Amino acid sequence: ALGLEDAATALMNTPHTLDLRAWVKPGTEGLSSVEDVSTGVVHILADMIAKDSDTLTYIKTLWDRSCVTIQSSVSKSALNKKEQGKSDQGCKKPGDEQNKNKDLDKFHLYFDFTCNIKRIQSHQTLAINRGESLKILTVKVNIPDRVRSDFTLWCINNRWRPKTFAKEELRAIICNAVEDSYKRLIVPFLTRSCRTKLTSAAEKESIAMFVRNLRQRLLVCPVRGCVIMGVDPGYRHGCKLAILSPTSQILHTDVVYLHNSGQQHREAEKLRHLMIQYSCSKVVIGNGTACRETEAFFSDLISRRFFHPLDVSYIITNEAGASIYSVSPEAVKEMPDLDPNLRSAVSIGRRVQDPLAELVKIDPKHIGIGTYQHDVSAGALKAALDGVVQECVSFVGVDINICSETLMRHVAGLNAGRAQSITEWREKNGAFINREQLKLVKGMGPKSFQQCAGFIRINPLTLSSARATSQSAPAVPDKPVAKKGKGKVGVSIPNSLNPLDQTCIHPESYNVAQRFLSLVGGSVDQIGNACLRQCVENKVKASCVDELARAVDTTPETLQLIIDGLTQPPGFDIRQNFGQADFKRGIVSMSDLQVGAVLTGRVDNTTLFGSFVDIGVGRAGLIHKSNITLDKLPVSQRRRSLALGPGERVEVRVLNVDLQRGRIGLDLIRVLQ
């Protein structure tokens, strides 16, 4: 703005021609004296130095070779608030002061923290960032003085050395410009770049950990074939109950006041009556407010055989997101006549009956897994989580005649519009008899059908049940239906059951499957029978898969998928191979734990610094990542990250118990199969 760019250029190229006095303009701000002109030239040169690519390359090389550290300390404002809180302790509510102290205590590890930027852990980066955003921590990046001196010498003697002789006062301007550029422009730039890189790497690792946790949480084996009671614990407003059928239908909802001393006996009798009436022997308790007291209440009744002749057991499950879901438009549409609190109890029970079907209704960020999910990039997190939900839903497959619209949205090839169209078609025409009928659904083109067909199942049992209960829906015509589209020739859609539709085999491979069945001497009507499984297994043992693939004119990978589909039992759920929910009958308190005790538990959550394990004492213990080593993991589960996932059963040893802070340190012994 002052027009000193030419002076700065002359200083570097032809300093012998530069006379600073010639640039003085009395009365003009910034040019009124030689000192003002010198300062202006220094600032212009400093800006040129900070933007020069060769200079930036050199300073980054120095940076990479040096021991740069990141340092955090407690901020003055946080200390002042703490001191002010102590002085005002008599005037404020004790709860407010306690909450503030808790926030400070969470960051006590970072009140005097220094670490090399090449060795800092991702969870430390995110913790420091959060503490800084809460104004509890002050953070700075420390660069060794050697970097500054080496940089200054290089600039003065090499890159920013005048091309011809320069007077002493002009050389001083260049030295000042280098110093100013380093201190005012380059160091802040390098600091920002460093913090950005550390944060980006930490966010990627945090998202990857979140994805792993979510995948394992969604793929927990469902609890089938029993009536379940979901319990949303509470004090003053009571414990909300929902009794669910084996197919997750709501049989009964109620509220019991288990923690009012005058009503406990009466409420216990009410519980007993409901559980015997509906033959309910499994109780799922949410881990929110009053969870521990509710668990103790049920444990006491079970120990006294209060529910005899029922053999009752219970499990504590993560209720994160249940209250948010209970007031969502989706929950209102699904359970319009229920109070939101009772909807939470339904959601808690269904999370154990079919975790995948229930948890897809909730924003993954609210499921209560992972760490720092609210601090990372919302867009990147959403994309990653949407991808893993679709992966899990497609991996397990969906029964098109009973699955919810929400679940269908996550099937590859489907979206909200197509899922709604499928639901509307199902309500209007009755249950789908085969996969081909999907082509009759509005918005289902050839590409969409090709993508989703392999993940959709037609289960004969649920089809029969749907037909039996469907009274108002018009019957599907007996003759094949012709689908006609704009500019397309009519396509004949069969109206008969195809046994291959209950398998994971894609319709594109049906011809190959038929050829393979002929080869082994079986037929599609035998799918699910032990006889066909035996025939297929015998054929595979007699000939290798590669040889059989050539015989039926397909690839070994496609044939292996066909073999898997033909040998799986009816209603097969791939999640049967994953961890199951552990129901229990008694309660153990944290004070009962002894150092050295060996216990079994289930991983509740995995973070960047370790895994939290539910060992049944009301407080999860932490296996620090340093105690999760390769030799302790089964060969089939060894991962580069060495991370355990939610739902995995583990055997652990108690390392330490801190009753005051409610912390339990654990050592991993082994992962249980």
C-alpha positions as CSV (number, residue, x, y, z in Angstrom):
1,A,0.0,0.0,0.0
2,L,3.0,2.3,0.6
3,G,4.5,1.4,-2.7
4,L,7.8,0.1,-1.3
5,E,7.8,-3.2,-3.3
6,D,10.3,-1.7,-5.8
7,A,12.6,-0.6,-3.0
8,A,12.5,-4.2,-1.5
9,T,13.3,-5.6,-5.0
10,A,16.1,-3.2,-5.5
11,L,17.6,-4.1,-2.1
12,M,18.0,-7.7,-3.2
13,N,19.0,-7.2,-6.8
14,T,20.8,-3.8,-7.1
15,P,21.4,-2.6,-3.5
16,H,24.1,-0.2,-4.7
17,T,21.4,1.9,-6.5
18,L,19.1,2.0,-3.5
19,D,18.9,5.3,-1.5
20,L,16.2,5.0,1.3
21,R,16.1,8.8,1.6
22,A,14.7,9.1,-1.9
23,W,11.6,7.1,-0.7
24,V,10.9,9.5,2.2
25,K,7.6,11.5,1.8
26,P,7.2,14.0,4.7
27,G,3.6,14.1,5.9
28,T,2.8,10.6,4.5
29,E,2.1,8.0,7.2
30,G,4.7,5.2,7.0
31,L,7.0,7.2,4.7
32,S,7.7,10.2,6.8
33,S,11.2,9.2,7.8
34,V,14.1,6.9,6.8
35,E,13.2,4.7,9.8
36,D,9.6,4.4,8.6
37,V,10.8,3.4,5.1
38,S,13.2,0.8,6.5
39,T,10.4,-0.7,8.6
40,G,8.1,-0.9,5.5
41,V,10.8,-2.6,3.5
42,V,11.4,-5.1,6.3
43,H,7.8,-6.1,6.4
44,I,7.7,-6.5,2.6
45,L,10.8,-8.6,2.6
46,A,9.5,-10.7,5.5
47,D,6.4,-11.4,3.5
48,M,8.4,-12.4,0.5
49,I,10.6,-14.7,2.6
50,A,7.6,-16.4,4.2
51,K,6.0,-17.1,0.8
52,D,9.1,-18.3,-1.0
53,S,8.9,-22.0,-1.9
54,D,12.7,-22.7,-1.5
55,T,12.7,-21.0,1.9
56,L,9.7,-23.0,3.1
57,T,11.3,-26.2,1.8
58,Y,14.5,-25.5,3.8
59,I,12.7,-24.6,7.0
60,K,10.6,-27.7,6.8
61,T,13.7,-29.8,6.3
62,L,15.2,-28.2,9.5
63,W,11.9,-28.8,11.3
64,D,11.8,-32.5,10.3
65,R,15.4,-33.0,11.6
66,S,14.8,-31.3,14.9
67,C,13.2,-32.3,18.2
68,V,10.0,-30.3,18.0
69,T,7.7,-30.7,21.0
70,I,4.1,-29.9,21.8
71,Q,3.5,-28.6,25.3
72,S,0.3,-28.1,27.3
73,S,-0.3,-26.5,30.7
74,V,-3.2,-25.5,32.7
75,S,-4.5,-22.1,31.6
76,K,-4.6,-19.0,33.8
77,S,-8.3,-18.6,33.3
78,A,-8.9,-22.2,34.5
79,L,-6.7,-21.7,37.6
80,N,-8.5,-18.4,38.3
81,K,-11.9,-20.0,38.1
82,K,-10.7,-22.8,40.4
83,E,-9.4,-20.4,43.0
84,Q,-12.6,-18.2,42.6
85,G,-14.7,-21.4,43.1
86,K,-12.9,-22.1,46.3
87,S,-13.5,-18.6,47.6
88,D,-17.1,-18.6,46.6
89,Q,-17.8,-22.2,47.8
90,G,-20.3,-21.1,50.4
91,C,-22.4,-19.1,47.9
92,K,-22.6,-21.6,45.1
93,K,-24.4,-24.9,44.8
94,P,-22.0,-27.8,45.6
95,G,-23.1,-29.7,42.5
96,D,-21.9,-26.9,40.2
97,E,-18.5,-26.7,41.8
98,Q,-18.1,-30.5,41.7
99,N,-18.9,-30.5,37.9
100,K,-16.3,-27.8,37.3
101,N,-13.7,-29.7,39.3
102,K,-14.5,-32.9,37.3
103,D,-13.9,-31.0,34.1
104,L,-10.5,-29.9,35.4
105,D,-9.7,-33.4,36.7
106,K,-10.3,-34.9,33.3
107,F,-7.3,-33.0,32.0
108,H,-4.9,-33.3,35.0
109,L,-2.5,-35.4,32.9
110,Y,-2.0,-32.5,30.5
111,F,-1.4,-29.7,33.1
112,D,2.3,-30.2,32.7
113,F,2.7,-32.2,29.5
114,T,5.4,-32.2,26.9
115,C,5.9,-34.7,24.1
116,N,7.8,-34.9,20.8
117,I,5.4,-34.3,17.9
118,K,6.7,-37.5,16.3
119,R,5.7,-39.6,19.3
120,I,2.5,-38.1,20.5
121,Q,-0.5,-40.5,20.6
122,S,-3.7,-39.7,18.8
123,H,-5.8,-39.7,21.9
124,Q,-3.4,-37.2,23.5
125,T,-3.7,-34.9,20.5
126,L,-7.5,-35.0,20.7
127,A,-7.5,-34.5,24.5
128,I,-5.2,-31.5,24.2
129,N,-7.4,-30.0,21.5
130,R,-10.5,-30.5,23.6
131,G,-8.9,-29.0,26.7
132,E,-7.8,-26.0,24.7
133,S,-11.3,-25.5,23.2
134,L,-12.7,-25.6,26.8
135,K,-10.1,-23.0,27.8
136,I,-8.7,-25.3,30.4
137,L,-5.3,-25.9,28.7
138,T,-2.8,-23.6,27.0
139,V,-1.0,-25.2,24.1
140,K,2.2,-24.3,22.3
141,V,4.7,-25.9,20.0
142,N,8.4,-25.6,21.0
143,I,11.0,-25.3,18.3
144,P,14.7,-25.6,19.2
145,D,16.8,-22.4,19.0
146,R,19.1,-24.2,16.7
147,V,16.4,-24.1,14.0
148,R,16.2,-20.3,14.2
149,S,20.0,-19.8,14.1
150,D,20.5,-22.3,11.2
151,F,17.6,-20.7,9.3
152,T,18.9,-17.2,9.8
153,L,22.4,-18.1,8.6
154,W,21.1,-19.9,5.5
155,C,18.9,-16.9,4.5
156,I,21.5,-14.3,5.0
157,N,24.4,-16.2,3.4
158,N,22.4,-18.0,0.6
159,R,18.8,-17.5,-0.5
160,W,18.4,-13.9,0.7
161,R,21.9,-12.6,0.1
162,P,22.0,-9.4,-2.1
163,K,23.3,-10.0,-5.6
164,T,25.8,-7.2,-5.3
165,F,27.6,-5.3,-2.5
166,A,25.2,-3.7,0.0
167,K,25.9,-1.1,2.7
168,E,25.8,-2.0,6.4
169,E,22.4,-0.4,7.0
170,L,20.9,-2.3,4.0
171,R,22.3,-5.6,5.3
172,A,20.8,-4.8,8.7
173,I,17.4,-4.4,7.0
174,I,17.7,-7.9,5.4
175,C,18.7,-9.4,8.8
176,N,15.7,-7.7,10.5
177,A,13.5,-9.0,7.7
178,V,14.6,-12.6,8.2
179,E,14.1,-12.3,11.9
180,D,10.7,-10.7,11.5
181,S,9.6,-13.3,8.9
182,Y,10.7,-16.2,11.1
183,K,9.1,-14.9,14.3
184,R,5.9,-13.3,12.9
185,L,5.1,-15.4,9.9
186,I,7.0,-18.7,9.6
187,V,6.8,-20.0,13.1
188,P,3.0,-19.4,13.4
189,F,2.6,-21.0,9.9
190,L,4.6,-24.1,11.0
191,T,2.8,-24.3,14.3
192,R,-0.6,-24.2,12.5
193,S,0.5,-26.8,10.0
194,C,1.9,-29.1,12.7
195,R,-1.3,-28.9,14.8
196,T,-3.4,-29.5,11.7
197,K,-1.4,-32.5,10.7
198,L,-1.5,-34.0,14.2
199,T,-5.3,-33.3,14.4
200,S,-5.9,-34.8,11.0
201,A,-4.0,-38.0,11.8
202,A,-5.7,-38.3,15.2
203,E,-9.1,-37.8,13.6
204,K,-8.5,-40.5,11.0
205,E,-7.4,-42.9,13.7
206,S,-10.4,-42.0,15.9
207,I,-12.8,-42.5,13.0
208,A,-11.2,-45.8,12.2
209,M,-11.5,-46.9,15.8
210,F,-15.2,-45.8,15.8
211,V,-15.9,-47.7,12.6
212,R,-14.3,-50.9,14.1
213,N,-16.4,-50.5,17.3
214,L,-19.6,-49.9,15.4
215,R,-19.0,-52.9,13.1
216,Q,-18.6,-55.2,16.1
217,R,-21.5,-53.7,18.0
218,L,-23.8,-54.1,15.0
219,L,-22.7,-57.7,14.4
220,V,-23.3,-58.9,18.0
221,C,-25.3,-62.2,17.8
222,P,-29.1,-61.6,18.3
223,V,-30.9,-63.4,21.2
224,R,-33.6,-65.4,19.4
225,G,-36.6,-67.5,20.5
226,C,-37.5,-66.0,23.9
227,V,-39.7,-63.4,25.4
228,I,-37.6,-60.4,26.7
229,M,-38.4,-57.6,29.2
230,G,-36.7,-54.3,28.4
231,V,-36.2,-52.1,31.5
232,D,-35.4,-48.3,31.3
233,P,-34.4,-47.7,35.0
234,G,-35.4,-44.6,36.9
235,Y,-36.0,-43.3,40.4
236,R,-38.8,-40.8,40.8
237,H,-40.6,-41.6,37.5
238,G,-40.2,-45.3,38.0
239,C,-38.7,-48.0,35.8
240,K,-40.3,-48.3,32.4
241,L,-41.0,-51.9,31.2
242,A,-41.6,-53.3,27.8
243,I,-42.3,-57.1,27.3
244,L,-41.4,-58.2,23.8
245,S,-42.3,-61.3,21.9
246,P,-39.5,-63.5,20.2
247,T,-40.2,-61.5,17.0
248,S,-39.9,-58.1,18.8
249,Q,-43.6,-57.4,18.9
250,I,-44.7,-55.4,21.9
251,L,-46.8,-57.6,24.2
252,H,-47.1,-55.3,27.2
253,T,-45.7,-52.0,28.6
254,D,-45.9,-50.7,32.2
255,V,-44.1,-48.6,34.9
256,V,-43.0,-50.0,38.2
257,Y,-41.6,-48.1,41.2
258,L,-38.9,-50.4,42.4
259,H,-37.0,-47.8,44.5
260,N,-39.8,-46.4,46.6
261,S,-39.4,-48.2,49.9
262,G,-43.1,-48.4,50.7
263,Q,-44.0,-50.0,47.4
264,Q,-41.2,-52.5,46.7
265,H,-43.1,-55.6,47.7
266,R,-46.2,-54.7,45.7
267,E,-44.1,-53.8,42.7
268,A,-42.2,-57.0,42.9
269,E,-45.4,-59.0,42.9
270,K,-46.5,-57.0,39.8
271,L,-43.2,-57.9,38.1
272,R,-43.7,-61.6,39.0
273,H,-47.2,-61.6,37.7
274,L,-46.2,-60.1,34.3
275,M,-43.2,-62.3,33.8
276,I,-45.1,-65.5,34.6
277,Q,-48.1,-64.3,32.5
278,Y,-45.8,-63.8,29.4
279,S,-43.3,-66.6,30.2
280,C,-40.6,-64.0,30.2
281,S,-37.2,-65.2,31.6
282,K,-34.8,-62.7,30.2
283,V,-34.5,-59.1,31.5
284,V,-32.5,-56.4,29.7
285,I,-31.6,-53.4,31.9
286,G,-30.4,-50.1,30.4
287,N,-27.2,-48.8,31.9
288,G,-28.5,-45.3,32.7
289,T,-29.7,-43.7,35.9
290,A,-30.7,-46.1,38.7
291,C,-29.2,-49.0,36.7
292,R,-27.1,-50.4,39.6
293,E,-30.0,-50.2,42.0
294,T,-32.4,-51.9,39.5
295,E,-29.8,-54.6,38.9
296,A,-29.5,-55.2,42.7
297,F,-33.3,-55.4,43.0
298,F,-33.6,-58.1,40.2
299,S,-30.5,-59.9,41.6
300,D,-32.1,-60.2,45.0
301,L,-35.4,-61.5,43.6
302,I,-33.6,-64.1,41.5
303,S,-31.4,-65.3,44.4
304,R,-34.7,-65.9,46.4
305,R,-36.2,-67.8,43.5
306,F,-39.0,-65.2,43.5
307,F,-39.9,-65.9,39.9
308,H,-40.1,-69.7,40.3
309,P,-40.8,-71.7,38.1
310,L,-39.1,-69.3,35.7
311,D,-35.3,-69.4,35.6
312,V,-34.8,-65.6,35.2
313,S,-31.5,-64.0,34.2
314,Y,-30.6,-60.4,33.2
315,I,-28.1,-58.4,31.3
316,I,-27.0,-54.8,31.4
317,T,-26.9,-53.2,27.9
318,N,-25.8,-49.8,26.7
319,E,-28.8,-47.5,26.4
320,A,-27.0,-44.6,24.7
321,G,-29.2,-43.0,22.1
322,A,-32.5,-44.6,23.3
323,S,-33.9,-41.4,24.7
324,I,-33.0,-39.5,21.5
325,Y,-34.6,-42.2,19.4
326,S,-37.7,-42.3,21.5
327,V,-38.8,-38.8,20.5
328,S,-37.7,-39.1,16.9
329,P,-40.3,-39.0,14.1
330,E,-39.3,-42.5,13.2
331,A,-40.2,-43.8,16.7
332,V,-43.4,-41.8,16.7
333,K,-44.4,-43.4,13.4
334,E,-43.4,-46.9,14.6
335,M,-45.0,-46.6,18.1
336,P,-47.6,-43.8,17.9
337,D,-49.6,-44.8,21.0
338,L,-46.6,-45.2,23.4
339,D,-45.2,-42.6,25.8
340,P,-41.5,-41.7,24.8
341,N,-40.2,-43.3,28.1
342,L,-41.9,-46.6,27.2
343,R,-40.4,-46.4,23.7
344,S,-37.0,-46.3,25.3
345,A,-37.7,-49.5,27.2
346,V,-38.8,-51.1,23.9
347,S,-35.6,-50.0,22.2
348,I,-33.5,-51.3,25.1
349,G,-35.1,-54.7,24.8
350,R,-34.8,-54.9,21.1
351,R,-31.1,-54.0,21.2
352,V,-30.4,-57.5,22.6
353,Q,-33.0,-59.3,20.5
354,D,-31.6,-57.9,17.2
355,P,-28.8,-55.3,17.7
356,L,-28.4,-54.6,14.0
357,A,-32.1,-54.0,13.3
358,E,-32.5,-51.7,16.3
359,L,-29.2,-49.7,16.3
360,V,-29.6,-48.7,12.6
361,K,-32.5,-46.5,13.7
362,I,-30.1,-44.4,15.8
363,D,-27.5,-41.9,14.7
364,P,-24.2,-43.9,15.1
365,K,-22.7,-40.9,17.0
366,H,-25.2,-41.4,19.8
367,I,-24.7,-45.2,20.2
368,G,-22.0,-44.5,22.8
369,I,-18.9,-46.1,21.3
370,G,-15.5,-44.7,20.3
371,T,-13.9,-41.5,21.6
372,Y,-13.9,-37.9,20.7
373,Q,-16.6,-38.5,18.0
374,H,-18.0,-35.0,18.7
375,D,-14.5,-33.4,18.1
376,V,-13.7,-34.9,14.7
377,S,-14.9,-33.9,11.2
378,A,-18.6,-34.4,11.1
379,G,-18.6,-35.1,7.4
380,A,-15.8,-37.6,7.4
381,L,-17.3,-39.4,10.4
382,K,-20.8,-39.6,8.8
383,A,-19.4,-40.9,5.5
384,A,-17.4,-43.6,7.4
385,L,-20.3,-44.6,9.6
386,D,-22.8,-44.7,6.9
387,G,-20.4,-47.0,5.0
388,V,-20.0,-49.4,7.8
389,V,-23.7,-49.6,8.6
390,Q,-24.4,-50.4,4.9
391,E,-21.6,-53.0,5.0
392,C,-23.0,-54.7,8.1
393,V,-26.6,-54.7,6.9
394,S,-25.6,-56.1,3.5
395,F,-23.3,-58.6,5.1
396,V,-26.1,-60.0,7.3
397,G,-28.8,-59.6,4.7
398,V,-32.5,-58.6,5.4
399,D,-35.7,-60.6,5.4
400,I,-37.7,-58.4,3.0
401,N,-41.0,-59.4,4.5
402,I,-40.4,-58.3,8.1
403,C,-37.5,-55.8,8.1
404,S,-38.2,-52.2,8.9
405,E,-38.0,-49.4,6.4
406,T,-35.0,-48.0,8.3
407,L,-33.1,-51.2,7.9
408,M,-33.8,-51.4,4.2
409,R,-32.4,-47.9,3.6
410,H,-29.0,-49.3,4.5
411,V,-29.0,-52.2,2.0
412,A,-26.6,-51.6,-0.9
413,G,-28.6,-50.4,-3.9
414,L,-31.5,-49.0,-1.8
415,N,-32.1,-45.6,-0.4
416,A,-34.9,-43.9,1.6
417,G,-37.2,-43.5,-1.5
418,R,-36.8,-47.1,-2.7
419,A,-37.2,-48.5,0.9
420,Q,-40.4,-46.5,1.3
421,S,-41.7,-47.8,-2.1
422,I,-40.9,-51.4,-1.0
423,T,-42.8,-50.9,2.3
424,E,-45.8,-49.4,0.4
425,W,-45.8,-52.3,-2.1
426,R,-45.7,-54.8,0.7
427,E,-48.6,-53.1,2.5
428,K,-50.7,-53.0,-0.7
429,N,-49.9,-56.4,-2.2
430,G,-48.9,-58.5,0.7
431,A,-45.6,-60.3,1.3
432,F,-43.0,-60.7,-1.4
433,I,-43.0,-64.3,-2.7
434,N,-39.6,-64.0,-4.6
435,R,-36.8,-61.6,-5.3
436,E,-38.0,-61.0,-8.9
437,Q,-41.1,-59.2,-7.5
438,L,-38.8,-56.4,-6.4
439,K,-38.7,-55.4,-10.1
440,L,-42.4,-54.4,-9.7
441,V,-41.5,-51.8,-7.1
442,K,-41.6,-48.1,-8.1
443,G,-38.1,-46.8,-8.7
444,M,-36.4,-50.2,-8.8
445,G,-34.4,-50.3,-12.0
446,P,-32.1,-53.0,-13.3
447,K,-29.0,-51.5,-11.7
448,S,-30.7,-51.1,-8.3
449,F,-32.1,-54.7,-8.4
450,Q,-28.6,-56.0,-9.4
451,Q,-27.0,-54.2,-6.4
452,C,-29.6,-55.2,-3.7
453,A,-30.9,-58.6,-4.8
454,G,-28.1,-60.6,-3.2
455,F,-28.6,-59.0,0.2
456,I,-32.4,-59.6,0.3
457,R,-33.8,-62.9,1.6
458,I,-37.3,-64.5,1.2
459,N,-37.7,-66.6,4.3
460,P,-40.4,-69.3,3.8
461,L,-41.3,-69.2,7.5
462,T,-41.9,-65.5,7.7
463,L,-43.6,-65.6,4.3
464,S,-46.1,-68.1,5.7
465,S,-46.6,-66.1,8.8
466,A,-47.1,-62.9,6.8
467,R,-49.7,-64.6,4.6
468,A,-51.5,-66.0,7.6
469,T,-51.8,-62.6,9.3
470,S,-52.5,-60.5,6.2
471,Q,-56.2,-60.1,6.1
472,S,-56.8,-56.7,4.5
473,A,-54.2,-56.9,1.8
474,P,-55.4,-58.0,-1.7
475,A,-54.2,-61.4,-2.9
476,V,-51.4,-61.3,-5.4
477,P,-52.6,-62.6,-8.8
478,D,-51.9,-66.3,-9.5
479,K,-50.6,-65.6,-13.0
480,P,-47.2,-64.2,-13.7
481,V,-47.2,-60.4,-13.7
482,A,-45.8,-58.4,-16.6
483,K,-43.8,-55.4,-15.7
484,K,-43.9,-52.6,-18.4
485,G,-41.8,-49.6,-18.4
486,K,-41.5,-46.6,-20.6
487,G,-39.9,-47.7,-23.8
488,K,-39.4,-51.2,-22.5
489,V,-40.7,-54.6,-23.5
490,G,-42.9,-56.3,-20.8
491,V,-41.0,-58.6,-18.4
492,S,-42.7,-61.6,-17.0
493,I,-42.4,-61.8,-13.2
494,P,-43.0,-65.3,-11.8
495,N,-45.4,-65.7,-8.8
496,S,-43.9,-68.8,-7.2
497,L,-41.5,-69.4,-4.4
498,N,-37.9,-69.9,-5.3
499,P,-35.9,-71.7,-2.6
500,L,-32.7,-70.0,-3.7
501,D,-34.2,-66.7,-2.6
502,Q,-33.6,-67.6,1.0
503,T,-29.8,-67.9,0.5
504,C,-27.0,-65.5,-0.1
505,I,-26.7,-66.6,-3.7
506,H,-27.3,-63.7,-6.2
507,P,-30.0,-64.2,-8.9
508,E,-27.3,-63.7,-11.5
509,S,-25.7,-67.0,-10.2
510,Y,-29.0,-69.1,-10.1
511,N,-28.2,-70.8,-13.4
512,V,-24.7,-71.8,-12.1
513,A,-26.3,-73.0,-8.8
514,Q,-28.8,-75.1,-10.8
515,R,-25.9,-76.7,-12.7
516,F,-24.0,-77.4,-9.5
517,L,-27.1,-79.0,-7.9
518,S,-27.4,-81.3,-11.0
519,L,-23.7,-82.1,-10.6
520,V,-24.1,-83.2,-6.9
521,G,-27.5,-84.9,-7.6
522,G,-29.7,-82.4,-5.6
523,S,-32.5,-80.0,-6.3
524,V,-33.6,-76.6,-5.1
525,D,-36.4,-78.1,-3.1
526,Q,-33.8,-79.7,-0.8
527,I,-32.2,-76.4,0.2
528,G,-31.8,-76.3,4.0
529,N,-32.0,-80.1,4.3
530,A,-29.2,-82.1,5.9
531,C,-29.3,-84.5,3.0
532,L,-28.3,-81.8,0.5
533,R,-25.6,-80.4,2.8
534,Q,-24.1,-83.9,3.0
535,C,-24.2,-84.3,-0.8
536,V,-22.5,-80.9,-1.4
537,E,-19.8,-81.5,1.3
538,N,-19.0,-85.0,-0.1
539,K,-18.6,-83.6,-3.6
540,V,-16.4,-80.8,-2.4
541,K,-14.2,-83.3,-0.5
542,A,-14.0,-85.5,-3.5
543,S,-13.0,-82.7,-5.9
544,C,-11.4,-79.3,-5.2
545,V,-13.4,-76.1,-5.7
546,D,-11.3,-75.0,-8.7
547,E,-12.1,-78.3,-10.5
548,L,-15.8,-78.0,-9.7
549,A,-15.9,-74.4,-10.8
550,R,-14.5,-75.4,-14.3
551,A,-17.1,-78.1,-14.5
552,V,-20.0,-75.6,-14.0
553,D,-18.3,-72.9,-16.0
554,T,-17.8,-70.3,-13.2
555,T,-15.1,-68.8,-11.0
556,P,-13.9,-70.5,-7.8
557,E,-15.0,-67.5,-5.8
558,T,-18.6,-67.6,-7.2
559,L,-18.8,-71.3,-6.6
560,Q,-17.6,-71.0,-3.0
561,L,-20.4,-68.5,-2.4
562,I,-22.9,-70.9,-3.9
563,I,-21.6,-73.8,-1.8
564,D,-21.9,-71.6,1.3
565,G,-25.5,-70.7,0.4
566,L,-26.5,-74.3,-0.3
567,T,-25.0,-75.7,2.9
568,Q,-26.4,-73.2,5.4
569,P,-29.3,-74.3,7.5
570,P,-32.8,-72.6,7.2
571,G,-32.8,-69.1,8.7
572,F,-29.0,-69.1,9.0
573,D,-27.7,-65.9,10.5
574,I,-24.0,-65.2,10.0
575,R,-23.9,-63.3,13.3
576,Q,-24.2,-66.7,15.1
577,N,-20.4,-66.9,14.7
578,F,-19.9,-63.6,16.6
579,G,-20.1,-62.9,20.4
580,Q,-23.4,-63.4,22.2
581,A,-25.0,-61.5,25.0
582,D,-24.1,-62.8,28.5
583,F,-27.0,-63.0,30.9
584,K,-26.3,-63.3,34.6
585,R,-28.2,-64.0,37.9
586,G,-26.1,-62.3,40.6
587,I,-24.4,-59.0,41.3
588,V,-20.8,-58.3,42.4
589,S,-19.7,-54.9,43.8
590,M,-16.5,-53.0,42.9
591,S,-15.4,-53.2,46.6
592,D,-15.4,-57.0,46.3
593,L,-12.6,-56.9,43.7
594,Q,-9.1,-58.1,44.7
595,V,-5.9,-57.3,42.9
596,G,-4.8,-60.4,41.0
597,A,-8.3,-61.8,40.6
598,V,-9.0,-63.4,37.3
599,L,-12.4,-62.6,35.7
600,T,-14.2,-62.9,32.4
601,G,-16.0,-59.9,30.8
602,R,-17.1,-58.4,27.6
603,V,-15.6,-55.5,25.8
604,D,-17.9,-52.5,26.1
605,N,-16.0,-49.9,24.2
606,T,-12.6,-49.5,22.6
607,T,-10.7,-46.2,22.6
608,L,-7.4,-45.0,21.2
609,F,-5.7,-45.7,24.5
610,G,-7.3,-49.1,25.4
611,S,-10.4,-51.1,25.8
612,F,-13.1,-50.8,28.5
613,V,-14.4,-54.2,29.7
614,D,-17.7,-54.8,31.6
615,I,-16.8,-57.3,34.3
616,G,-20.2,-57.1,36.0
617,V,-19.4,-54.7,38.9
618,G,-21.2,-51.6,37.6
619,R,-18.1,-49.9,36.4
620,A,-16.1,-50.9,33.3
621,G,-12.4,-51.7,33.8
622,L,-9.7,-50.4,31.4
623,I,-7.2,-52.7,29.6
624,H,-4.5,-50.2,28.6
625,K,-3.3,-50.7,25.1
626,S,0.2,-51.6,26.4
627,N,-1.4,-54.7,27.9
628,I,-3.0,-55.8,24.6
629,T,-0.2,-57.6,22.9
630,L,0.0,-59.8,19.8
631,D,0.6,-63.0,21.8
632,K,-2.6,-62.5,23.7
633,L,-4.8,-62.4,20.6
634,P,-6.0,-65.5,18.7
635,V,-4.3,-66.0,15.4
636,S,-7.6,-65.5,13.6
637,Q,-8.2,-62.1,15.3
638,R,-4.7,-60.6,15.2
639,R,-4.9,-57.1,13.7
640,R,-2.4,-54.5,13.0
641,S,-4.2,-52.2,15.4
642,L,-4.2,-54.8,18.2
643,A,-7.6,-53.4,19.1
644,L,-10.3,-55.4,20.8
645,G,-13.9,-54.7,19.7
646,P,-17.2,-54.3,21.5
647,G,-18.9,-57.6,22.3
648,E,-15.7,-59.7,22.4
649,R,-15.4,-61.9,25.5
650,V,-12.1,-61.7,27.3
651,E,-10.3,-63.1,30.4
652,V,-8.6,-60.5,32.4
653,R,-6.6,-60.0,35.6
654,V,-7.3,-57.1,38.0
655,L,-4.2,-54.9,38.2
656,N,-5.5,-52.1,40.5
657,V,-8.8,-50.8,42.0
658,D,-9.3,-47.1,42.8
659,L,-12.6,-46.9,44.7
660,Q,-12.4,-43.2,45.2
661,R,-12.0,-42.4,41.5
662,G,-14.1,-45.4,40.4
663,R,-11.3,-46.8,38.2
664,I,-10.3,-50.4,37.6
665,G,-7.0,-51.4,35.8
666,L,-7.0,-54.7,34.0
667,D,-4.5,-56.9,32.2
668,L,-5.6,-59.0,29.2
669,I,-5.0,-62.7,29.6
670,R,-6.7,-64.0,26.5
671,V,-9.6,-63.5,24.1
672,L,-12.3,-66.2,24.6
673,Q,-13.8,-67.9,21.6
